[in-house]
Each structure stands twice: as structure tokens, then as C-alpha cells.
Amino acid sequence: MKKINIIGLGCGNIDSLTLGAIEKIQSGNKNILRTVNHPTIEFFHNKNIPFISMDYIYESEMSFEKVYEKIVDRLLYELKINDEINYIVPGHPMVAEKTVSHLIEKASNGTFEIEIVPSESFIEPILASLKIDPIDGIKVIDALELKPTQLDINSNLIICQVYNKRVASEVKLVLSEVYGDEYEVSLVHYAGVKDKELIEKIKVMDIDRSNNIGALTTLVVFKVNKDEFSIYDFNNLVDIVRKLRSKDGCPWDIAQDHFTLRENLIEEAYEVVEAIEEENFNHLAEELGDLMLQVLLHTQIASENGDFYLIDVTTNLASKLITRHPHVFLKKTLVNTDKVVYNWNMIKYGSRSIDTLSGRMENIPKLPSLIRSKKVQKLASEVGFDWDDIDGPMKKVIEEYDEVLELIENGEKDSLRYEEELGDLLFSIVNLARFLKVDPEIALHKATDKFIDRFRVVEELAQKKGRKLLEMTIEELDELWDQAKSRLDDTTK
């Protein structure tokens, strides 16, 4: 069977070449180098070992993925001509070598075999130079694919392929999102290469200002020491909540269960909404954290009881998002946002075997009443069960008001009758708000805030008169109310 020997050149010193690598290189097989931009190329020149390189492909393609594909195609072409070839890459073949990954995938069909001939990678000398013990956690990341979600503040990060200032600049922007501009990192140039290795300690903001960046540059970000730098990620939060619920934790947190936390969850959700309405984004970040705490507490309680675990929560959410967004993950075309919402709902109801409109209405959770009634009315309108114009909901409000008034005038004593008719009146007002494209929940919140503001002025006016509210008549209070209303109306003009 045909064979490709994938040979590592080591970190840069000729001494780091293994005996196995030297033996294969000198075996007489055709030697194909991914690049000649590596110090160990001196070995080939000293020993007069023939080779060809793939550097010309880098110059002819616009993307690295295309470069990798072309290199693999060239190697497979060479394999048709030769029974055995050597493909030689910098460092260790299984560390940060995309072309090797592609070759292994191609070999899975059994048409040729691969032998990996290892040498020292760039990682070992970096660990030695910076005195990092891998048991403390290390993560190797390709700079060309770096995303904030790949960063782990609780591990030492080795970011490879920082080979020019453009890449360094892109890495800097990603790191600054998590670590900030002042966090100190290390740029390691020519790791393990005798007389050439250089380590620069530098702030995140200055990464792309180094004049030493080149093909053998690696960026190292040390794990965060919480005593020196106060940033925490999601995993830290999970650990903190687990600690709070442990036998050595907080008595209040230990005493909680799903039911005792219900009001907290609702309250925190409303505080998030309040921060949004204030457009106070520092406050919003804080309140979203408080809401996240409620999720983590419920998850921790469930895990202690063996009901479900955090991985179930994240997996269920991810699966739902992927399934309900086929236009993103399956590339199905949707024209507008209305179709996106419609598609989401159809998938959601289908997964729950809900095929009737009343079933969809019953499936609306027990939200605050104004929100729930608006959602029910919207569902009804989707099948045409709605007024043609604003006259319909207006007349319905008047009709329901008259029915409440009739109960009062007739001296009705049954509170359940009032509850029913007032409910109908509120429902009709929500419908009017929907027609006017007003959110009834927000409208009532604003009306309540307005009442509080006016009442505050009423209290201030009473204090100036040296009067207590409890001692004043309703006529006196009404007069102060009108003054407060006039004063506040003037300030808003």
C-alpha cells in the first residue's frame, strides 16, 4: 500500500530532530516540505538532502483553507507517482498542522497509509522557558481561528501562528474583550532555538506593536490569578454557586429550593427589564448577572437531587436554537423576521405535538396577566379572529365598562361577578392597546411610575404646609394632586 511519512522538523534546533525523523529524511524517499521558513532547513543544506517545498502555494491562494487543500492535492498527486513520500512539517506533525488533519481524513478510506514521525513541538520549549507545568492547565489555540468563546481564563493559553502584525492585531482585539488592555502576556519568538529565542513581556494593548513578530512567534496568556486580577468566567460562577450550596457554604443558599426561589427569579427578570428601559448598560450587566445566578441556583439544586445537570440545560438550549433556526444552521431561506418567528413557532408546537390554536393558547406560560392576554389575542388574530379596525376594540371597551357600571348601579354584592366583569374590561383594554401597537405591560408600568412621581410631589407640598397626609381631607389632597400634576406636566414640556 502507498504510504506518506509525516515527519516533524522539531521546534527549530537541529539537535531537536529525532533519530527516527533523520532516518526517514535520509531514506531516499521524496522529501516535500510544507515550508522552508524554519531554522532546521539548515540540516538539509548541510547534508545535501534534496527536497521540494510548498511555499509557492501560499503565494497563489487568498485563504489558508485553500492553501491547505492545494497542499494535500499536491501530496496525493506525488503519491500517485511514488509508492512512498515524506511530508515534512515544522514542529510536531500532530500539533497545529491543518494539512495533517486533512491527510488523516483522506487516508480513512484505506487508499494509502500514514506514519507519524514525531519531533519536539514548539510547546515543550515554551513550557520550559516560561516554567509552566501543564498539569495547571494549558490550551493550544490557532490565532487564525481565535474567538472569545475559546478563551479560558483558568488555563494557560498558547496561541500559535501569530506570524505577522495583522494577525497580532486581531488577536489583541479578541483578548481585550476578556482580559482588558492592561493584562500582561508573553510573546515568545523562536521558542527553543539556541541563541535566537526571545521572550517579550507585554500588555495586551501592545501585542501588535512588537517589532519581533514573525513566522516563529507564539503568544502565551497566563491563567488569571484571582488575587491580582479580578475577572471571573462562567465556570468560576458555577464553582462559586456550588460552594455556596455546600456544607461549608451560606445558610441562606443551602436552605433554598426551586419553590422558595420562584419570586426571586421573577423579581430579577423585572429588574433586567427596568435596566433596559433606563438604558443603563452598567446596571443591565449587573442585573443580567443576578438573573444568571437564579439559573445557576436552580441548576445546582437539580444536580444535587439528580434531576438534571448543567450540561442538560446547555444542551437543551443549544439543540432548541439549532432546530428552530434552520435558516441559519441548515441554510434554508427565509424572507423576513415575521417568517422567522412563524417558523420558530411551527417547529416549537410541532415538537410538543400541539396542532390546535386553543392548544397553543394553553401552552402560553402563566406570565403576568397583561402579557399573557396580549399573547392569546395575537394568536387569535393570526387566524382572522380579530376586529377589522379600531372601532371594534373601542366599542368593546365601552361595552365592558357599561357592564361593570351596571353591576355597581344594581348594588351587586357578589365579588366574583365584579372579578369576572372587571377581567373582561381589562382584557378588552389590552386588545385596544394591541391595536394601537402599545405594550399594555409597559403602559401600566409607566402609569404607575407617573402616579408615584406625582404622589412624591403631593407629600413634598404637604410638608411645606406643615401638614400630615392622614390629617388632610380628600378635597385638600385633590388640590395638592392637581398642583403636583401641573408642576410635573410643566417640567416635561
SEPAVO-404531 format. One record per residue (C-alpha): residue number from 1; z, x, y. Coordinates in steps of 0.1 Angstrom, whole numbers, always signed. Each point is the difference from the previous one (the first is absolute). Example, Ala and Ser with C-alpha at 12.3 -4.5 7.8 and 13.67 -1.06 7.14 Angstrom:
 pos    up  east north
   1   +78  +123   -45
   2    -7   +14   +34
This chain:
 pos    up  east north
   1    +0    +0    +0
   2    -7   +11   +35
   3   +29   +13   +20
   4   +12    +6   +35
   5   +28   +25    +6
   6   +18    -9   +32
   7   +17   +32   +12
   8   +26    +4   +27
   9    -3   +30   +24
  10   +37    +0    +8
  11   +16    -2   +35
  12   -19   +30   +14
  13   +13   +32   -14
  14   -22   +16   -26
  15   +33    +7   -19
  16    +6   -37    -4
  17   -31    -4   -22
  18   +11    -7   -36
  19   -13   +20   -29
  20   -16   -32   -13
  21   -18    -5   +32
  22   -13   +36    +1
  23   -11    -2   -36
  24   -20   -32    +7
  25   -15   +14   +32
  26   -12   +31   -18
  27   -12   -18   -31
  28   -37    -1   +10
  29    +0   -38    +7
  30   -17   -10   +33
  31   +26    +1   +27
  32    -2   -28   +26
  33   +25    +2   +29
  34    +9   -31   +20
  35    +3   +23   +31
  36    +0   +37    +8
  37   +25    -6   +28
  38   +29   +14   -20
  39   +16   +35    -1
  40    -4    +4   -38
  41   -38    +1    +4
  42    +6   +37    +5
  43    +6    +3   -38
  44   -36   -12    -7
  45   -14   +26   +25
  46   +21   +28   -14
  47   -10    -7   -36
  48   -36    -9    +8
  49    +4   -34   -16
  50   -29   -23    +8
  51    +6   -35   +14
  52   -14   -28   +20
  53   +19   -21   +25
  54    -1   -37   +11
  55    +6    +8   +36
  56   -35   -11   +10
  57    +9   -36   -11
  58   +28    -2   +26
  59   -26    +8   +27
  60   -24   -27   -11
  61   +23   -31    -4
  62   +19   -20   +26
  63   +30   -10   -21
  64   +22   +18   -25
  65    -5   -28   -26
  66   -37    +7    +1
  67    +6   +37    -3
  68   +22    -5   -31
  69   -27   -22   -16
  70   -27   +25    +7
  71   +20   +29   -14
  72    +7   -20   -32
  73   -37    -9    -3
  74   -10   +37    +4
  75   +26   +10   -27
  76   -14   -26   -24
  77   -35   +13    +7
  78   +11   +35    -8
  79   +16   -13   -32
  80   -34   -13   -12
  81   -14   +35    +3
  82   +30   +19   -14
  83   +23    -9   -29
  84   +31   +13   +18
  85    +6    +6   +37
  86   +30   +12   +21
  87    +9   -21   +30
  88   +24   +20   +22
  89   +23   -16   +26
  90   +27   +13   +24
  91   +36    -2   -12
  92    +8   -20   -31
  93   -28   -23   -13
  94   +24   -30    -2
  95   +14    +3   +35
  96   -18   -17   +28
  97   -35    +4   -16
  98   -20   -33    +3
  99   -31   +15   -17
 100   +22    +7   -31
 101   +12   -36    +0
 102   -37   -12    +1
 103    -9   +24   -28
 104   +28   -12   -23
 105   -11   -36    +6
 106   -36   +10    -9
 107   +12   +18   -32
 108   +18   -31   -12
 109   -32   -13   -15
 110    +0   +29   -25
 111   -33   +16   +10
 112   +17   +33    +9
 113   +35   +16    -2
 114   +21   +16   +26
 115   +25   +29    -2
 116   +24    +5   +28
 117    +8   +37    +6
 118   +30    +0   +24
 119   +10   +25   +27
 120   +28    -1   +26
 121    -6   -28   +25
 122    +8    +2   +37
 123   +32   -20    -7
 124   +20   +27   -18
 125    -1   +26   +28
 126    +8   -27   +26
 127   +31   -10   -19
 128   +10   +36    -3
 129    -7    +9   +37
 130   +18   -31   +14
 131   +27    +1   -27
 132    -6   -36   -11
 133   +14   -11   -34
 134   -24   -26   -14
 135   +30   -18   -16
 136    +9   -11   +35
 137   -33   -19    +0
 138   -35   +11   +10
 139   -32   -21    +7
 140   -34   +15    +3
 141   -24   -19   +23
 142   -36    +5    +9
 143    -3    +2   +38
 144   -34   -17    -1
 145   +15   -31   -15
 146   +34    +0   +18
 147   +15   -34    +9
 148   +34    -9   +13
 149    +8   -18   -33
 150    -3   +33   -19
 151   +27   +17   +20
 152   +34    +3   -16
 153   +28   +11   +23
 154   +22    +6   -30
 155   -23   +26   -15
 156   -15   +33   +10
 157   -37    -6    +8
 158   -27   +25    -7
 159   -32   -11   +19
 160   -30   +20   -11
 161   -35    +3   +14
 162   +11    +4   +36
 163   -30   +22    +5
 164    -9    -5   +36
 165   +14   -13   +33
 166   -17   -34    -3
 167   +18    -7   -33
 168   +32   +14   +14
 169    -2   -24   +29
 170    -5   -30   -23
 171   +30   +11   -21
 172   +21    +4   +32
 173    -7   -36   +10
 174   +11   -14   -34
 175   +31   +22    -2
 176   +11   -10   +36
 177    +1   -37   -11
 178   +28    +8   -24
 179   +17   +33   +11
 180    -7    -1   +37
 181   -14   +28   +22
 182   +30   +23    -1
 183    +5    +4   -38
 184    -4   +36   -11
 185   -26    +8   -28
 186   -15   +32   -14
 187   -36   +10    -1
 188    -6   +25   -29
 189   -31   +21    +2
 190   -13   +21   -29
 191   +29   -10   -23
 192    +7   +27   -25
 193   -26   +24   +14
 194   +15   +34    +4
 195    +0   +13   +36
 196   -16   -32   +13
 197   +25   -28    -6
 198   +12   -15   +32
 199   +26   -27    +6
 200    +1   -18   +33
 201   +30   -23    +8
 202   -14   -26   +24
 203    +7   -35   +14
 204   -21   -29   -12
 205   -15    -3   +35
 206   -13   +35    -1
 207   -15    +1   -35
 208   -36    +0   +12
 209    +7   +27   +27
 210    +4   +28   -26
 211   -27   +26    +2
 212    +5   +11   -36
 213   -13   -32   -17
 214   -27    +7   -26
 215   -12    -7   -35
 216   +33   +12   -16
 217   +24   -19   +23
 218   +26   -23   -14
 219   +25   -22   +19
 220   +36    -4   -14
 221   +23   -27   +13
 222   +36    +4   -12
 223   +20   -30   -12
 224   +21   -16   +27
 225   +36   +12    +4
 226   +18   -32   +11
 227   +27   +20   +17
 228   -25   +16   +23
 229   -27   -27    +3
 230    +7   -37    -2
 231   -30   -17   -15
 232    +1   -22   -31
 233   -27   -16   -21
 234    -1   -30   -23
 235   +15   +19   -30
 236   +29   +11   +22
 237    +7   -36    +9
 238    -1   -10   -37
 239   +26   +27    -8
 240   +22   -11   +30
 241    +0   -37   -11
 242    +7   +11   -36
 243   +30   +20   +13
 244   +13   -29   +21
 245    +0   -22   -31
 246   +16   +26   -22
 247   +37    +1   -10
 248    +5   +26   +28
 249   -19   -20   +25
 250    +7   -27   +26
 251   +23   -30   -10
 252   -22   -24   +20
 253   -33   +11   -15
 254   +16    +0   -35
 255   +12   -36    +4
 256   -35   -14    +9
 257   -24   -18   -22
 258   -33   -18    +4
 259   +16   -32   +13
 260   +24   +16   +25
 261   -29   +20   +15
 262   -22   -31    +7
 263   +11    -5   +36
 264    -3   +37    +8
 265   -36    +0   -12
 266    -9   -30   +22
 267   +19   +14   +30
 268   -17   +35    -3
 269   -34   -17    -3
 270    +6   -19   +33
 271   +12   +32   +17
 272   -33   +16    -9
 273   -19   -29   +15
 274   +22    +3   +32
 275    -9   +37    +3
 276   -37    -9    -3
 277    +3   -27   +27
 278   +18   +25   +23
 279   -27   +26    -7
 280   +28   +25    -4
 281   -14   +23   -27
 282   +31   +23    -3
 283   +19   -32    -7
 284   -26   -11   -24
 285    +2   +32   -20
 286   +38    -4    -2
 287    -3   -37   -11
 288   -26    +7   -26
 289   +24   +25   -14
 290   +27   -26    -2
 291   -24   -24   -17
 292    -9   +27   -25
 293   +37    +5    -8
 294    +1   -36   -11
 295   -29    +6   -24
 296   +16   +32   -14
 297   +34   -17    -4
 298   -15   -29   -20
 299   -20   +25   -21
 300   +30   +22    -7
 301   +21   -31   -10
 302   -28   -11   -24
 303    -3   +35   -15
 304   +37    +1    -7
 305    -3   -33   -18
 306   -31   +11   -19
 307   -20   -28   +16
 308   -28   +21   +16
 309    -4   +34   +16
 310   -15   +15   +32
 311   -32    +9   -19
 312    -4   -37    -9
 313    +2   -10   +37
 314   -25   +27   +11
 315   -23    -7   -30
 316    +0   -37    +5
 317    -8    +4   +37
 318   -27   +26    -5
 319   -17   -21   -28
 320    +1   -31   +22
 321   -15   +18   +30
 322   -28   +15   -22
 323    -8   -33   -18
 324    +0   -21   +32
 325   -22   +24   +19
 326   -31    +2   -21
 327   -20    +6   +32
 328   +18   +33    +4
 329    +6   +12   -35
 330   -30   -15   -18
 331   -23    +2   +30
 332    -8   -37    +1
 333   -13   -11   +34
 334   +19   -25   +21
 335   -13   -11   +34
 336   +31    -6   +20
 337   +38    -2    +1
 338    +0   -37    -9
 339   -18    +8   -32
 340   +24   +28    -8
 341   +30   -25    +4
 342   -19   -26   -21
 343    -7   +25   -27
 344   +36   +12    +0
 345   +12   -35    -5
 346   -24    -9   -27
 347   +10   +31   -20
 348   +37    -7    +6
 349    -2   -36   -11
 350   -22    +8   -30
 351   +25   +26   -12
 352   +27   -27    +1
 353   -21   -27   -17
 354    +2   -22   +31
 355   -31   -22    +3
 356   +11   -29   +22
 357    +6    -2   +37
 358   +35   -15    -5
 359    +8   +28   -23
 360   -10   +25   +27
 361   +23   -19   +24
 362   +29    +1   -24
 363    -6   +37    -5
 364    +8    +8   +36
 365   +34   +16    +0
 366   +30   -16   +18
 367    -8   +15   +33
 368   +16   -11   +33
 369   -10   -37    +3
 370   -24    +4   +30
 371   -19   +28   -18
 372    -2   -19   -33
 373   -12   -32   +16
 374   -27   +18   +19
 375   -12   +16   -33
 376    -1   -33   -18
 377   -20   -16   +28
 378   -24   +29    +0
 379    -6    -4   -37
 380    -7   -37    +4
 381   -25    +7   +28
 382   -20   +23   -23
 383   -12   -30   -20
 384    -6   -21   +31
 385   +33   -19    +1
 386    +4    +4   +37
 387    -6   -16   +34
 388   -34    +2   +17
 389   +14    +9   +34
 390   +32    +4   +20
 391    +5   -38    +5
 392   +10    -4   -36
 393   +30   +23    +0
 394   +10   -11   +35
 395    +1   -37   -11
 396   +19   +10   -31
 397   +27   +17   +20
 398    +4   -31   +22
 399    +1   -23   -31
 400   +27   +21   -17
 401   +20    +1   +33
 402    -2   -38    +3
 403   +14    -3   -35
 404   +30   +21    +8
 405    +5   -19   +32
 406    -1   -33   -19
 407   +28   +12   -24
 408   +22    +8   +30
 409    -7   -33   +18
 410    +7   -19   -32
 411   +34   +18    -3
 412    -9   +15   -34
 413   +31   +16   -16
 414   -16   +17   -30
 415    -3   +37    +8
 416   -26    +5   -28
 417   -24   -24   +18
 418    +3   +22   +31
 419    -5   +31   -21
 420   -32   -15   -14
 421   -15   -12   +32
 422   +10   +32   +20
 423   -16   +20   -28
 424   -32   -20    +4
 425    +1    +6   +38
 426    +5   +38    -5
 427   -28    +1   -25
 428   -23   -17   +24
 429    +9   +24   +28
 430    -8   +29   -23
 431   -34   -15    -7
 432    -6    -4   +38
 433   +10   +37    +5
 434   -25   +10   -28
 435   -28   -19   +18
 436    +9   +18   +32
 437    +1   +33   -19
 438   +36    +5    +8
 439   +25   +14   -25
 440   +28   -26    +0
 441   +26   +26   -12
 442    -8   +24   +29
 443    -1   -29   +24
 444   +35   -12   -10
 445   +13   +35    +1
 446   -12    +4   +36
 447   +14   -34   +10
 448   +34   +10   -15
 449    -2   +34   +19
 450    -8   -19   +32
 451   +29   -23    -5
 452   +24   +30    -5
 453   -14   +17   +31
 454    +6   -32   +21
 455   +35    -6   -14
 456    +9   +36    +9
 457    -9    -8   +36
 458   +20   -32    -2
 459   +31   +20   -10
 460    -6   +25   +28
 461    -3   -28   +26
 462   +31   -17   -13
 463   +19   +33    +2
 464   -11    +5   +36
 465   +15   -34    +8
 466   +32   +10   -18
 467    -5   -29   -25
 468    +3    -1   -38
 469   -28   -19   -19
 470   +25   -20   -19
 471   +14   -14   +32
 472   -33   -11   +15
 473   -16   -34    -3
 474   -34    -5   -16
 475   -15    -7   +35
 476   +13   +33   +13
 477   -14   +19   -30
 478   -34   -17    +4
 479    +0   +11   +36
 480    +7   +36   -10
 481   -26    -3   -28
 482   -27   -10   +26
 483   +10   +30   +22
 484    -3   +23   -30
 485   -33   -14    -9
 486   -13    +4   +35
 487   +13   +36    +3
 488   -16   +11   -33
 489   -33   -18    +8
 490    -2   +19   +33
 491    +5   +34   -18
 492   -28    -7   -24
 493   -26    -9   +26
